[in-house]
Amino acid sequence: MSMKWTGGLEREPGMVGGRMIAETCPGIDEPRGNGGAETHSLPMRAMECAPWRVLVVDDEPLVRWSCAETLADNGFQAIEVDNGAAAVFALAKPNGGADIVLLDLMLPDFCDLSLLAVMHRLAPTVPIIVMTAYATPEIVERARRLGAYRVITKPFEMDELAPLIREALRAGSPG
């Protein structure tokens, strides 16, 4: 059994939330209580029993909280930020701030795909999933060219989030 943090880092600017839980260390492909279901080939981090860090970037508190809670319930560590500057700060940490990013397209300090481009340059191996209510075919295509793993349209079903995160972690960044 181990203790692990499943939320944000409260002592850092722009980061909130989280809780400490005690549990055994399932693989990323093992939903809790699955009784040892078959796992797929995983990157090394899952084998180390460390929680995968998901940077959740959204200025809407309810969306951010819903994503973070859903991810924590599925064994991920959610790091919550509400603006682009805090997202860049979190991703630029020396030990690597996140293993994957959920990025809202419209933020108070960025309202286009420029933040995606900055984050992809900063951490080219980190998959980035863009969330938006404004998903035109042009935006989706441009986001993919700038390095997005996927563009998902808001609103989306929360129960689809953890499987998408697992898929993106297995696949890695598109380029």
C-alpha positions in Angstrom: 0.0 0.0 0.0 1.2 3.5 -0.7 0.2 7.1 0.0 -0.1 9.3 -3.1 -1.2 12.8 -3.8 -4.1 13.0 -6.4 -4.4 16.7 -6.8 -2.8 20.1 -7.4 0.0 21.7 -5.4 -1.7 24.2 -3.2 1.4 26.1 -2.3 2.1 27.2 -5.9 0.4 30.2 -7.5 -2.5 29.2 -9.7 -2.7 25.6 -8.5 -5.4 24.3 -6.3 -7.2 21.1 -5.2 -6.2 17.6 -4.5 -6.4 14.9 -1.8 -4.2 12.2 -0.3 -5.4 8.6 -0.6 -4.0 5.3 0.4 -4.1 2.5 -2.1 -2.1 -0.2 -3.9 -0.5 0.8 -7.2 -2.6 -0.4 -10.2 -1.3 0.0 -13.7 -2.7 2.8 -15.9 -4.8 0.3 -17.8 -6.3 -1.2 -14.6 -9.5 0.6 -13.5 -9.9 0.3 -9.7 -11.4 -3.0 -8.7 -11.0 -4.8 -12.0 -9.5 -7.9 -10.4 -6.3 -7.9 -12.5 -7.6 -7.3 -16.0 -5.2 -7.6 -18.8 -2.9 -4.6 -19.3 -1.4 -3.2 -22.5 2.2 -2.2 -23.2 2.8 1.0 -21.1 5.5 3.6 -20.8 7.9 3.1 -17.9 6.2 5.6 -15.5 3.2 3.4 -14.9 5.5 0.6 -13.9 7.1 2.8 -11.3 3.7 3.2 -9.6 3.8 7.0 -9.7 0.5 8.7 -10.6 0.4 10.2 -14.0 0.3 14.0 -13.8 -2.5 15.6 -15.8 -2.2 19.4 -16.2 -5.8 20.7 -16.4 -5.9 24.2 -17.9 -9.4 25.8 -17.9 -10.6 29.2 -16.6 -14.1 27.8 -15.8 -13.8 26.5 -12.2 -16.6 23.9 -12.5 -15.1 22.4 -15.7 -11.6 22.3 -14.1 -13.0 20.8 -10.9 -15.0 18.2 -12.8 -12.0 17.1 -14.9 -9.8 17.0 -11.8 -12.2 14.9 -9.7 -12.8 12.5 -12.6 -9.1 12.1 -13.2 -8.4 11.6 -9.4 -11.1 9.0 -9.2 -9.2 7.2 -12.0 -5.8 7.3 -10.3 -4.3 10.3 -12.0 -2.8 13.3 -10.3 -4.6 16.5 -11.5 -2.7 19.8 -11.5 -5.2 22.6 -11.9 -4.5 26.0 -13.4 -6.8 28.7 -14.6 -4.7 30.6 -17.2 -2.1 30.2 -19.8 0.8 31.8 -17.9 0.3 29.4 -15.0 0.1 26.5 -17.4 3.5 27.4 -19.0 4.9 27.8 -15.5 3.6 24.3 -14.4 4.8 22.6 -17.6 8.3 24.2 -17.4 9.1 22.7 -14.0 12.6 21.1 -13.9 11.3 17.6 -13.3 8.6 17.9 -16.0 5.4 19.5 -14.8 3.0 17.1 -16.4 2.8 13.9 -18.4 -0.2 15.1 -20.4 -2.2 18.4 -20.7 -5.9 19.1 -21.0 -5.9 22.6 -22.5 -8.9 24.9 -22.9 -8.8 26.9 -26.1 -10.3 30.1 -24.7 -8.5 31.5 -21.7 -8.3 35.0 -20.2 -4.7 35.5 -21.4 -4.8 33.3 -24.6 -7.8 33.0 -26.9 -6.3 31.2 -29.8 -4.0 28.3 -30.5 -0.8 30.2 -29.6 -0.6 28.6 -26.1 -0.8 25.2 -27.7 2.2 26.1 -29.9 4.2 27.4 -26.9 3.4 24.4 -24.8 4.3 21.9 -27.6 7.6 23.7 -28.1 8.3 23.6 -24.4 7.5 19.9 -23.9 7.3 18.2 -27.4 6.8 14.7 -25.9 3.9 15.6 -23.7 0.5 14.9 -25.4 -1.9 17.9 -25.4 -5.6 17.5 -25.7 -7.4 20.7 -26.6 -10.9 21.3 -25.2 -13.2 23.8 -26.9 -16.8 24.7 -27.6 -15.6 26.3 -30.8 -14.3 23.2 -32.7 -14.5 24.1 -36.4 -12.8 21.9 -38.9 -10.2 24.6 -39.4 -9.4 24.9 -35.7 -9.1 21.1 -35.4 -6.7 20.9 -38.4 -4.6 23.8 -37.2 -4.4 22.3 -33.6 -3.2 19.0 -35.0 -0.6 20.8 -37.1 0.6 22.6 -33.9 0.9 19.3 -32.0 -2.4 18.6 -30.4 -3.0 14.9 -29.8 -6.8 15.4 -30.1 -9.4 18.2 -30.0 -12.5 17.4 -28.0 -15.7 19.4 -28.1 -17.3 20.9 -25.0 -19.4 19.7 -23.4 -18.1 16.2 -23.3 -18.9 13.2 -21.2 -16.7 12.9 -18.1 -16.6 9.1 -18.3 -14.8 9.5 -21.7 -12.0 11.5 -20.2 -9.9 8.8 -18.4 -9.9 6.4 -21.4 -8.8 9.3 -23.7 -6.0 10.2 -21.3 -4.8 6.6 -21.2 -5.0 6.3 -25.0 -2.9 9.5 -25.4 -0.3 8.4 -22.8 0.1 5.1 -24.7 0.4 6.9 -28.0 2.6 9.8 -26.9 2.8 13.2 -28.6 2.0 13.3 -32.4 5.2 15.2 -33.1 
